[in-house]
Amino acid sequence: MKPAYFKSWIKDWDWGIRIALLLILLSALMQLGLFALTGNYVAAYLGAQPEDVLFCLMSTYSGIIAILPLQFRLLRYFEIRGYLIFNIVLAILLNCLCFGCQDINWLFVIRFLQGILVGSINVSVLILIFSRVPGERAQLIGAAVFYPAILSNIVLVALIASVVLEAADWKVTYYCLIGLQLVTLLIALLMLRRHAGHRRFPLYQLDWVGAILIACSGLSLAYTFIYGSKYYWFDDIRICYSGAIATIGILLFLYRQSIIKRPLVHLAVFKSIHFVIGICLLGIYYGGKDSINLVYNYAFGILRWSPVQVITLGLCNIAGMVGLVIFSTQLMIRKKQAIQYFLVTGFGLLGLFNVWMWFILTPDLSFTDLLLPMFIQGAASGLLFVPITIYILTSAPGFSGTSGIVLAAFTRFIATLNSMAGFYNLQLYYNQYFKEGFLGSITAENQNTIARLNTYRSLYVLKGYSPEQGSGIALGAIWQNLGLQSQLLTSRAVFMTFALMLLGTALLVLFVPAAAKTWQQWKVAIR
């Protein structure tokens, strides 16, 4: 018999439960999105560096992946109502400490603890979602609700934060978040039963050592990736230490999982070729979709759009994602299409988005120019995320328990780190390459350069500047244009790099299964 989590007054009110669970889920996820949006304010307030803000964000992710493998065991022992309320109360207290913190090192600790609470609340909501749908469709419906909420929370948070930041101090955004958490606390008190009637499993043989190894490895790996470029990688002793700790921690974790009776992650899942393929596809998807950040940076930095305009563009992206998530989920429930078709179409659309942006990227695009490609990018995510997740979960052996979910979260963590460090270094390389190319042609003998300098100089002199001042400002304008063009060409190069990777993946997904099937048939025929 299924546990009865919900009180009698709401258990038959499906939409009331859906809205309540979505609010609880968003109240947890907003702790990630809100910090990502207010990071610059936090850096200015604490005198921190941009790398410190990124490390704060990844500290939260480290907390999530450290606690995630333990959550499903903890929730088989504790009553979900009391457990959820306890975590929401702690989350409120940590948010109070977060905006009152005066030291960046303490903020690292607070953000890591917040990650533990985010993971705890998210898994609690996921269990409640699973309890509301038939057993054979629980994973599919749960993934269709849970994972799009994870992908879209930053845009939804930005919609609120942009309005608040325009009128008040950045700390007010945390007051809004705490207000939402108080609402979700009241919802949990009123909606959930004190005793759900589930069978309690004792908490023995929990691998706390494994969780600590995950936490240490995650934090060290994040430090290595984020601060590596700043400190010239392994030329600096700090990066050597962090890289060594990450490597040793990962190896110790893998060894421990191979010898203990109740591992957090069953390494035998890697014996399934389909599971490994699913994890690789998930990593490619995560890496490929992050090129959308170049569009947001372009809208902010080059087009100088307001936050509201950029958020409106993000909402178009979410509309495409939500619409195609519903469409793909319905098809998968009815089993009308194989997952292969979703993968080929999704990676193809994601590649098309990158090709489109490579083709149209100029210094003066309008909102309508970006509307359709952003919608297509969201549609690609809607077609890919849930099918890939279901493919991973169904490919994992039955005895592996929640190993598929845990390893999918690890993949997200690694892909995010790669996005931060890889994108930065890729852009650094292309930017330097294009700047050197421009500098080779900007000389005193180049007639185009001389004509442009004279035009700028004349313009500034007409505005009242002296000839000397006009010459200096004209030279600055030339350098500004050089930086702008280098950035645009860099973004185009990155888009094309990702387009080739994603379209190549789509072709592999399309042809490799057919080739493998033909090979098997040929082997049978020659026997």
C-alpha positions as a Python dict, from the first residue, in 0.01 Angstrom:
ca = {
    (1, 'M'): (0, 0, 0),
    (2, 'K'): (125, 345, -91),
    (3, 'P'): (197, 586, 196),
    (4, 'A'): (-74, 851, 242),
    (5, 'Y'): (127, 1173, 249),
    (6, 'F'): (-156, 1423, 196),
    (7, 'K'): (-437, 1520, 429),
    (8, 'S'): (-794, 1428, 341),
    (9, 'W'): (-903, 1785, 254),
    (10, 'I'): (-652, 1811, -32),
    (11, 'K'): (-573, 1455, -143),
    (12, 'D'): (-838, 1463, -418),
    (13, 'W'): (-757, 1818, -530),
    (14, 'D'): (-498, 1745, -797),
    (15, 'W'): (-429, 2101, -910),
    (16, 'G'): (-399, 2225, -552),
    (17, 'I'): (-130, 1963, -483),
    (18, 'R'): (51, 2036, -810),
    (19, 'I'): (71, 2409, -738),
    (20, 'A'): (177, 2349, -378),
    (21, 'L'): (455, 2107, -475),
    (22, 'L'): (575, 2341, -751),
    (23, 'L'): (599, 2628, -501),
    (24, 'I'): (799, 2415, -257),
    (25, 'L'): (1028, 2300, -537),
    (26, 'L'): (1084, 2654, -664),
    (27, 'S'): (1151, 2786, -313),
    (28, 'A'): (1446, 2546, -297),
    (29, 'L'): (1570, 2598, -652),
    (30, 'M'): (1551, 2975, -617),
    (31, 'Q'): (1842, 2957, -375),
    (32, 'L'): (2053, 2862, -678),
    (33, 'G'): (1899, 3102, -927),
    (34, 'L'): (1886, 3400, -693),
    (35, 'F'): (2255, 3377, -607),
    (36, 'A'): (2347, 3343, -974),
    (37, 'L'): (2162, 3668, -1045),
    (38, 'T'): (2282, 3867, -742),
    (39, 'G'): (2641, 3741, -759),
    (40, 'N'): (2778, 4073, -882),
    (41, 'Y'): (2608, 4258, -595),
    (42, 'V'): (2746, 4006, -346),
    (43, 'A'): (3095, 4043, -496),
    (44, 'A'): (3079, 4421, -464),
    (45, 'Y'): (2940, 4400, -110),
    (46, 'L'): (3209, 4159, 13),
    (47, 'G'): (3493, 4282, -207),
    (48, 'A'): (3509, 3938, -369),
    (49, 'Q'): (3634, 3836, -713),
    (50, 'P'): (3412, 3690, -991),
    (51, 'E'): (3578, 3352, -931),
    (52, 'D'): (3466, 3366, -567),
    (53, 'V'): (3105, 3409, -676),
    (54, 'L'): (3130, 3111, -913),
    (55, 'F'): (3287, 2901, -638),
    (56, 'C'): (3003, 2996, -404),
    (57, 'L'): (2758, 2872, -666),
    (58, 'M'): (2946, 2546, -719),
    (59, 'S'): (2973, 2498, -341),
    (60, 'T'): (2595, 2474, -343),
    (61, 'Y'): (2609, 2213, -621),
    (62, 'S'): (2871, 2023, -419),
    (63, 'G'): (2634, 2013, -124),
    (64, 'I'): (2357, 1880, -346),
    (65, 'I'): (2559, 1594, -494),
    (66, 'A'): (2705, 1507, -151),
    (67, 'I'): (2367, 1462, 18),
    (68, 'L'): (2171, 1328, -281),
    (69, 'P'): (2284, 961, -253),
    (70, 'L'): (2177, 954, 114),
    (71, 'Q'): (1839, 1119, 69),
    (72, 'F'): (1642, 820, -51),
    (73, 'R'): (1758, 620, 253),
    (74, 'L'): (1681, 905, 494),
    (75, 'L'): (1330, 947, 353),
    (76, 'R'): (1258, 578, 412),
    (77, 'Y'): (1315, 639, 781),
    (78, 'F'): (1193, 991, 861),
    (79, 'E'): (836, 1110, 813),
    (80, 'I'): (839, 1330, 508),
    (81, 'R'): (631, 1608, 669),
    (82, 'G'): (862, 1660, 961),
    (83, 'Y'): (1171, 1616, 744),
    (84, 'L'): (1051, 1873, 489),
    (85, 'I'): (952, 2127, 753),
    (86, 'F'): (1287, 2086, 930),
    (87, 'N'): (1476, 2153, 607),
    (88, 'I'): (1264, 2456, 513),
    (89, 'V'): (1320, 2611, 857),
    (90, 'L'): (1696, 2555, 828),
    (91, 'A'): (1691, 2703, 476),
    (92, 'I'): (1525, 3018, 610),
    (93, 'L'): (1788, 3051, 883),
    (94, 'L'): (2072, 3003, 633),
    (95, 'N'): (1927, 3269, 403),
    (96, 'C'): (1925, 3510, 698),
    (97, 'L'): (2292, 3428, 755),
    (98, 'C'): (2369, 3451, 383),
    (99, 'F'): (2272, 3815, 328),
    (100, 'G'): (2417, 3913, 665),
    (101, 'C'): (2753, 3744, 604),
    (102, 'Q'): (3057, 3975, 597),
    (103, 'D'): (3327, 3722, 504),
    (104, 'I'): (3354, 3535, 173),
    (105, 'N'): (3502, 3224, 337),
    (106, 'W'): (3203, 3190, 569),
    (107, 'L'): (2980, 3242, 266),
    (108, 'F'): (3141, 2935, 104),
    (109, 'V'): (3039, 2729, 408),
    (110, 'I'): (2685, 2870, 414),
    (111, 'R'): (2638, 2803, 44),
    (112, 'F'): (2757, 2444, 84),
    (113, 'L'): (2506, 2389, 366),
    (114, 'Q'): (2236, 2547, 151),
    (115, 'G'): (2316, 2291, -116),
    (116, 'I'): (2253, 2011, 133),
    (117, 'L'): (1912, 2161, 212),
    (118, 'V'): (1828, 2218, -156),
    (119, 'G'): (1902, 1852, -225),
    (120, 'S'): (1693, 1741, 73),
    (121, 'I'): (1390, 1950, -25),
    (122, 'N'): (1413, 1855, -393),
    (123, 'V'): (1418, 1482, -323),
    (124, 'S'): (1128, 1519, -78),
    (125, 'V'): (922, 1691, -348),
    (126, 'L'): (1024, 1426, -602),
    (127, 'I'): (901, 1151, -368),
    (128, 'L'): (570, 1336, -325),
    (129, 'I'): (536, 1369, -705),
    (130, 'F'): (603, 998, -747),
    (131, 'S'): (329, 921, -493),
    (132, 'R'): (66, 1098, -704),
    (133, 'V'): (104, 903, -1029),
    (134, 'P'): (70, 533, -1120),
    (135, 'G'): (379, 325, -1054),
    (136, 'E'): (459, 249, -1417),
    (137, 'R'): (451, 620, -1507),
    (138, 'A'): (603, 764, -1188),
    (139, 'Q'): (953, 817, -1327),
    (140, 'L'): (826, 966, -1651),
    (141, 'I'): (578, 1212, -1495),
    (142, 'G'): (818, 1297, -1213),
    (143, 'A'): (1097, 1377, -1460),
    (144, 'A'): (859, 1581, -1678),
    (145, 'V'): (770, 1805, -1382),
    (146, 'F'): (1092, 1805, -1182),
    (147, 'Y'): (1367, 1861, -1439),
    (148, 'P'): (1204, 2142, -1644),
    (149, 'A'): (1155, 2327, -1315),
    (150, 'I'): (1530, 2294, -1254),
    (151, 'L'): (1610, 2427, -1602),
    (152, 'S'): (1369, 2720, -1593),
    (153, 'N'): (1406, 2842, -1236),
    (154, 'I'): (1677, 3101, -1310),
    (155, 'V'): (1457, 3281, -1565),
    (156, 'L'): (1159, 3272, -1328),
    (157, 'V'): (1374, 3401, -1044),
    (158, 'A'): (1515, 3671, -1272),
    (159, 'L'): (1163, 3787, -1350),
    (160, 'I'): (1111, 3865, -981),
    (161, 'A'): (1465, 3977, -903),
    (162, 'S'): (1483, 4227, -1190),
    (163, 'V'): (1176, 4409, -1062),
    (164, 'V'): (1309, 4413, -706),
    (165, 'L'): (1664, 4517, -802),
    (166, 'E'): (1534, 4809, -1006),
    (167, 'A'): (1363, 4955, -701),
    (168, 'A'): (1554, 4833, -395),
    (169, 'D'): (1875, 4691, -250),
    (170, 'W'): (1983, 4340, -355),
    (171, 'K'): (1919, 4212, -4),
    (172, 'V'): (1547, 4267, -57),
    (173, 'T'): (1550, 3973, -299),
    (174, 'Y'): (1640, 3751, -4),
    (175, 'Y'): (1350, 3893, 195),
    (176, 'C'): (1124, 3790, -94),
    (177, 'L'): (1276, 3442, -96),
    (178, 'I'): (1232, 3406, 280),
    (179, 'G'): (870, 3520, 239),
    (180, 'L'): (814, 3245, -19),
    (181, 'Q'): (978, 2990, 209),
    (182, 'L'): (747, 3091, 495),
    (183, 'V'): (453, 3035, 260),
    (184, 'T'): (583, 2689, 166),
    (185, 'L'): (637, 2613, 535),
    (186, 'L'): (270, 2689, 597),
    (187, 'I'): (173, 2477, 294),
    (188, 'A'): (370, 2179, 425),
    (189, 'L'): (210, 2214, 771),
    (190, 'L'): (-142, 2230, 628),
    (191, 'M'): (-110, 1985, 339),
    (192, 'L'): (94, 1691, 468),
    (193, 'R'): (-1, 1431, 725),
    (194, 'R'): (208, 1391, 1037),
    (195, 'H'): (225, 1014, 985),
    (196, 'A'): (213, 882, 628),
    (197, 'G'): (196, 514, 725),
    (198, 'H'): (508, 410, 537),
    (199, 'R'): (729, 127, 655),
    (200, 'R'): (1037, 267, 826),
    (201, 'F'): (1377, 124, 737),
    (202, 'P'): (1648, 163, 1002),
    (203, 'L'): (1944, 386, 921),
    (204, 'Y'): (2225, 134, 932),
    (205, 'Q'): (2523, 96, 699),
    (206, 'L'): (2479, 449, 566),
    (207, 'D'): (2796, 546, 382),
    (208, 'W'): (2868, 880, 548),
    (209, 'V'): (3236, 843, 459),
    (210, 'G'): (3142, 816, 92),
    (211, 'A'): (2930, 1132, 116),
    (212, 'I'): (3223, 1320, 275),
    (213, 'L'): (3451, 1199, -4),
    (214, 'I'): (3201, 1326, -261),
    (215, 'A'): (3185, 1664, -88),
    (216, 'C'): (3564, 1702, -65),
    (217, 'S'): (3616, 1588, -423),
    (218, 'G'): (3341, 1816, -555),
    (219, 'L'): (3471, 2123, -374),
    (220, 'S'): (3832, 2053, -478),
    (221, 'L'): (3733, 1989, -838),
    (222, 'A'): (3529, 2311, -844),
    (223, 'Y'): (3822, 2506, -701),
    (224, 'T'): (4057, 2359, -963),
    (225, 'F'): (3830, 2436, -1257),
    (226, 'I'): (3723, 2784, -1144),
    (227, 'Y'): (4052, 2923, -1011),
    (228, 'G'): (4280, 2732, -1250),
    (229, 'S'): (4291, 2999, -1521),
    (230, 'K'): (4340, 3276, -1267),
    (231, 'Y'): (4641, 3108, -1106),
    (232, 'Y'): (4793, 2966, -1430),
    (233, 'W'): (4677, 2615, -1350),
    (234, 'F'): (4941, 2379, -1210),
    (235, 'D'): (5209, 2645, -1195),
    (236, 'D'): (5043, 2745, -869),
    (237, 'I'): (5071, 2526, -558),
    (238, 'R'): (4705, 2585, -465),
    (239, 'I'): (4582, 2433, -789),
    (240, 'C'): (4825, 2143, -746),
    (241, 'Y'): (4684, 2072, -400),
    (242, 'S'): (4321, 2104, -506),
    (243, 'G'): (4376, 1887, -814),
    (244, 'A'): (4550, 1621, -603),
    (245, 'I'): (4272, 1622, -340),
    (246, 'A'): (4006, 1590, -612),
    (247, 'T'): (4188, 1302, -782),
    (248, 'I'): (4261, 1113, -458),
    (249, 'G'): (3907, 1172, -330),
    (250, 'I'): (3748, 1037, -649),
    (251, 'L'): (3972, 730, -652),
    (252, 'L'): (3903, 659, -283),
    (253, 'F'): (3529, 700, -340),
    (254, 'L'): (3530, 459, -634),
    (255, 'Y'): (3735, 206, -438),
    (256, 'R'): (3506, 233, -136),
    (257, 'Q'): (3195, 184, -351),
    (258, 'S'): (3347, -134, -493),
    (259, 'I'): (3405, -299, -152),
    (260, 'I'): (3117, -197, 79),
    (261, 'K'): (2791, -388, 104),
    (262, 'R'): (2553, -93, 57),
    (263, 'P'): (2728, 154, -176),
    (264, 'L'): (2593, 497, -255),
    (265, 'V'): (2659, 427, -623),
    (266, 'H'): (2661, 76, -771),
    (267, 'L'): (2958, 78, -1007),
    (268, 'A'): (2807, -219, -1189),
    (269, 'V'): (2580, 27, -1371),
    (270, 'F'): (2875, 105, -1597),
    (271, 'K'): (2857, -251, -1730),
    (272, 'S'): (2540, -143, -1913),
    (273, 'I'): (2646, 7, -2245),
    (274, 'H'): (2310, 181, -2277),
    (275, 'F'): (2356, 348, -1938),
    (276, 'V'): (2702, 476, -2033),
    (277, 'I'): (2566, 606, -2364),
    (278, 'G'): (2284, 781, -2177),
    (279, 'I'): (2529, 951, -1938),
    (280, 'C'): (2744, 1064, -2233),
    (281, 'L'): (2438, 1202, -2414),
    (282, 'L'): (2333, 1386, -2099),
    (283, 'G'): (2680, 1541, -2068),
    (284, 'I'): (2675, 1649, -2434),
    (285, 'Y'): (2328, 1795, -2389),
    (286, 'Y'): (2427, 1990, -2078),
    (287, 'G'): (2738, 2123, -2248),
    (288, 'G'): (2557, 2209, -2571),
    (289, 'K'): (2265, 2389, -2416),
    (290, 'D'): (2489, 2625, -2219),
    (291, 'S'): (2575, 2813, -2538),
    (292, 'I'): (2250, 2999, -2473),
    (293, 'N'): (2442, 3196, -2209),
    (294, 'L'): (2629, 3364, -2495),
    (295, 'V'): (2296, 3501, -2619),
    (296, 'Y'): (2211, 3645, -2279),
    (297, 'N'): (2560, 3795, -2246),
    (298, 'Y'): (2525, 3937, -2597),
    (299, 'A'): (2188, 4095, -2515),
    (300, 'F'): (2322, 4247, -2192),
    (301, 'G'): (2673, 4345, -2298),
    (302, 'I'): (2643, 4444, -2666),
    (303, 'L'): (2277, 4527, -2728),
    (304, 'R'): (2248, 4689, -2382),
    (305, 'W'): (1902, 4550, -2323),
    (306, 'S'): (1730, 4600, -1991),
    (307, 'P'): (1688, 4300, -1758),
    (308, 'V'): (1316, 4290, -1839),
    (309, 'Q'): (1387, 4259, -2214),
    (310, 'V'): (1636, 3977, -2157),
    (311, 'I'): (1396, 3798, -1922),
    (312, 'T'): (1118, 3825, -2182),
    (313, 'L'): (1353, 3653, -2426),
    (314, 'G'): (1416, 3386, -2162),
    (315, 'L'): (1043, 3333, -2119),
    (316, 'C'): (1017, 3258, -2493),
    (317, 'N'): (1283, 2993, -2440),
    (318, 'I'): (1089, 2845, -2147),
    (319, 'A'): (769, 2844, -2353),
    (320, 'G'): (939, 2627, -2615),
    (321, 'M'): (1078, 2395, -2349),
    (322, 'V'): (753, 2350, -2157),
    (323, 'G'): (548, 2298, -2473),
    (324, 'L'): (779, 2028, -2608),
    (325, 'V'): (819, 1862, -2266),
    (326, 'I'): (442, 1812, -2255),
    (327, 'F'): (441, 1689, -2615),
    (328, 'S'): (731, 1445, -2570),
    (329, 'T'): (596, 1316, -2238),
    (330, 'Q'): (256, 1246, -2390),
    (331, 'L'): (415, 1054, -2677),
    (332, 'M'): (634, 853, -2439),
    (333, 'I'): (334, 766, -2219),
    (334, 'R'): (148, 637, -2522),
    (335, 'K'): (470, 470, -2647),
    (336, 'K'): (416, 605, -2996),
    (337, 'Q'): (778, 697, -3062),
    (338, 'A'): (1113, 544, -2978),
    (339, 'I'): (1354, 756, -2774),
    (340, 'Q'): (1590, 760, -3073),
    (341, 'Y'): (1356, 994, -3262),
    (342, 'F'): (1349, 1240, -2973),
    (343, 'L'): (1728, 1235, -2949),
    (344, 'V'): (1788, 1289, -3321),
    (345, 'T'): (1531, 1570, -3342),
    (346, 'G'): (1644, 1734, -3018),
    (347, 'F'): (2017, 1734, -3094),
    (348, 'G'): (1939, 1841, -3450),
    (349, 'L'): (1737, 2140, -3327),
    (350, 'L'): (2006, 2229, -3073),
    (351, 'G'): (2264, 2220, -3352),
    (352, 'L'): (2032, 2429, -3572),
    (353, 'F'): (2008, 2691, -3297),
    (354, 'N'): (2387, 2721, -3284),
    (355, 'V'): (2416, 2743, -3665),
    (356, 'W'): (2140, 3006, -3670),
    (357, 'M'): (2317, 3219, -3409),
    (358, 'W'): (2648, 3182, -3595),
    (359, 'F'): (2477, 3309, -3909),
    (360, 'I'): (2280, 3607, -3772),
    (361, 'L'): (2506, 3741, -3494),
    (362, 'T'): (2568, 4111, -3561),
    (363, 'P'): (2596, 4420, -3336),
    (364, 'D'): (2234, 4531, -3395),
    (365, 'L'): (1989, 4239, -3368),
    (366, 'S'): (1631, 4306, -3258),
    (367, 'F'): (1406, 4108, -3025),
    (368, 'T'): (1221, 3952, -3319),
    (369, 'D'): (1552, 3835, -3469),
    (370, 'L'): (1625, 3630, -3155),
    (371, 'L'): (1271, 3515, -3079),
    (372, 'L'): (1255, 3209, -3306),
    (373, 'P'): (1606, 3069, -3238),
    (374, 'M'): (1550, 3103, -2863),
    (375, 'F'): (1219, 2921, -2894),
    (376, 'I'): (1391, 2647, -3096),
    (377, 'Q'): (1660, 2609, -2829),
    (378, 'G'): (1388, 2565, -2564),
    (379, 'A'): (1205, 2317, -2786),
    (380, 'A'): (1527, 2116, -2822),
    (381, 'S'): (1564, 2100, -2443),
    (382, 'G'): (1202, 1990, -2414),
    (383, 'L'): (1263, 1706, -2659),
    (384, 'L'): (1591, 1595, -2502),
    (385, 'F'): (1591, 1626, -2126),
    (386, 'V'): (1311, 1396, -2018),
    (387, 'P'): (1382, 1123, -2283),
    (388, 'I'): (1754, 1117, -2194),
    (389, 'T'): (1674, 1101, -1822),
    (390, 'I'): (1426, 818, -1872),
    (391, 'Y'): (1675, 637, -2096),
    (392, 'I'): (1937, 656, -1821),
    (393, 'L'): (1701, 541, -1546),
    (394, 'T'): (1560, 251, -1748),
    (395, 'S'): (1906, 142, -1866),
    (396, 'A'): (2041, 112, -1512),
    (397, 'P'): (2015, -243, -1370),
    (398, 'G'): (1731, -296, -1124),
    (399, 'F'): (1961, -372, -831),
    (400, 'S'): (2138, -34, -867),
    (401, 'G'): (1855, 157, -696),
    (402, 'T'): (1900, 532, -727),
    (403, 'S'): (2247, 514, -883),
    (404, 'G'): (2109, 644, -1215),
    (405, 'I'): (1967, 959, -1054),
    (406, 'V'): (2287, 1018, -855),
    (407, 'L'): (2517, 976, -1156),
    (408, 'A'): (2294, 1203, -1364),
    (409, 'A'): (2339, 1471, -1095),
    (410, 'F'): (2717, 1413, -1100),
    (411, 'T'): (2710, 1459, -1479),
    (412, 'R'): (2529, 1790, -1435),
    (413, 'F'): (2792, 1902, -1185),
    (414, 'I'): (3084, 1816, -1416),
    (415, 'A'): (2911, 1973, -1718),
    (416, 'T'): (2850, 2295, -1525),
    (417, 'L'): (3215, 2312, -1424),
    (418, 'N'): (3319, 2249, -1783),
    (419, 'S'): (3081, 2522, -1895),
    (420, 'M'): (3237, 2772, -1655),
    (421, 'A'): (3601, 2682, -1716),
    (422, 'G'): (3574, 2549, -2072),
    (423, 'F'): (3364, 2838, -2202),
    (424, 'Y'): (3597, 3087, -2040),
    (425, 'N'): (3914, 2937, -2188),
    (426, 'L'): (3753, 2875, -2527),
    (427, 'Q'): (3642, 3237, -2547),
    (428, 'L'): (3982, 3353, -2421),
    (429, 'Y'): (4155, 3159, -2698),
    (430, 'Y'): (3927, 3279, -2979),
    (431, 'N'): (3924, 3637, -2852),
    (432, 'Q'): (4303, 3651, -2850),
    (433, 'Y'): (4316, 3488, -3193),
    (434, 'F'): (4081, 3740, -3354),
    (435, 'K'): (4237, 4039, -3178),
    (436, 'E'): (4581, 3944, -3308),
    (437, 'G'): (4431, 3912, -3655),
    (438, 'F'): (4282, 4261, -3632),
    (439, 'L'): (4601, 4411, -3491),
    (440, 'G'): (4793, 4282, -3791),
    (441, 'S'): (4580, 4499, -4020),
    (442, 'I'): (4542, 4810, -3800),
    (443, 'T'): (4857, 4999, -3897),
    (444, 'A'): (4948, 5356, -3987),
    (445, 'E'): (4978, 5246, -4351),
    (446, 'N'): (4629, 5095, -4368),
    (447, 'Q'): (4402, 5337, -4554),
    (448, 'N'): (4084, 5203, -4395),
    (449, 'T'): (4226, 5262, -4047),
    (450, 'I'): (4339, 5615, -4138),
    (451, 'A'): (3999, 5697, -4291),
    (452, 'R'): (3811, 5568, -3987),
    (453, 'L'): (4037, 5762, -3745),
    (454, 'N'): (3989, 6082, -3947),
    (455, 'T'): (3612, 6031, -3949),
    (456, 'Y'): (3598, 5984, -3573),
    (457, 'R'): (3838, 6275, -3513),
    (458, 'S'): (3628, 6510, -3727),
    (459, 'L'): (3311, 6401, -3552),
    (460, 'Y'): (3449, 6471, -3204),
    (461, 'V'): (3601, 6804, -3311),
    (462, 'L'): (3258, 6910, -3441),
    (463, 'K'): (3118, 6825, -3098),
    (464, 'G'): (3355, 7074, -2936),
    (465, 'Y'): (3664, 6870, -2851),
    (466, 'S'): (4013, 6997, -2936),
    (467, 'P'): (4200, 6819, -3219),
    (468, 'E'): (4427, 6646, -2962),
    (469, 'Q'): (4130, 6532, -2754),
    (470, 'G'): (3947, 6421, -3067),
    (471, 'S'): (4245, 6211, -3174),
    (472, 'G'): (4262, 6039, -2835),
    (473, 'I'): (3890, 5966, -2822),
    (474, 'A'): (3896, 5845, -3184),
    (475, 'L'): (4172, 5600, -3102),
    (476, 'G'): (3971, 5475, -2804),
    (477, 'A'): (3669, 5426, -3030),
    (478, 'I'): (3881, 5219, -3268),
    (479, 'W'): (3992, 4996, -2981),
    (480, 'Q'): (3633, 4966, -2858),
    (481, 'N'): (3517, 4855, -3202),
    (482, 'L'): (3804, 4608, -3218),
    (483, 'G'): (3697, 4455, -2886),
    (484, 'L'): (3333, 4441, -3000),
    (485, 'Q'): (3416, 4271, -3328),
    (486, 'S'): (3651, 4027, -3154),
    (487, 'Q'): (3378, 3932, -2908),
    (488, 'L'): (3122, 3883, -3182),
    (489, 'L'): (3359, 3666, -3386),
    (490, 'T'): (3447, 3472, -3070),
    (491, 'S'): (3079, 3404, -2999),
    (492, 'R'): (3027, 3295, -3359),
    (493, 'A'): (3325, 3059, -3338),
    (494, 'V'): (3189, 2905, -3017),
    (495, 'F'): (2844, 2864, -3172),
    (496, 'M'): (2993, 2688, -3474),
    (497, 'T'): (3204, 2461, -3251),
    (498, 'F'): (2895, 2353, -3059),
    (499, 'A'): (2690, 2321, -3378),
    (500, 'L'): (2939, 2072, -3523),
    (501, 'M'): (2945, 1874, -3196),
    (502, 'L'): (2565, 1860, -3164),
    (503, 'L'): (2491, 1784, -3528),
    (504, 'G'): (2760, 1515, -3517),
    (505, 'T'): (2587, 1365, -3212),
    (506, 'A'): (2252, 1368, -3394),
    (507, 'L'): (2405, 1182, -3689),
    (508, 'L'): (2566, 925, -3460),
    (509, 'V'): (2237, 862, -3279),
    (510, 'L'): (2066, 823, -3616),
    (511, 'F'): (2311, 592, -3790),
    (512, 'V'): (2500, 396, -3522),
    (513, 'P'): (2198, 187, -3403),
    (514, 'A'): (2108, 106, -3763),
    (515, 'A'): (2468, 13, -3841),
    (516, 'A'): (2489, -206, -3530),
    (517, 'K'): (2165, -381, -3622),
    (518, 'T'): (2290, -442, -3977),
    (519, 'W'): (2616, -579, -3841),
    (520, 'Q'): (2431, -824, -3613),
    (521, 'Q'): (2210, -940, -3899),
    (522, 'W'): (2514, -988, -4121),
    (523, 'K'): (2689, -1194, -3852),
    (524, 'V'): (2383, -1416, -3817),
    (525, 'A'): (2356, -1453, -4195),
    (526, 'I'): (2715, -1570, -4246),
    (527, 'R'): (2681, -1834, -3977),
}
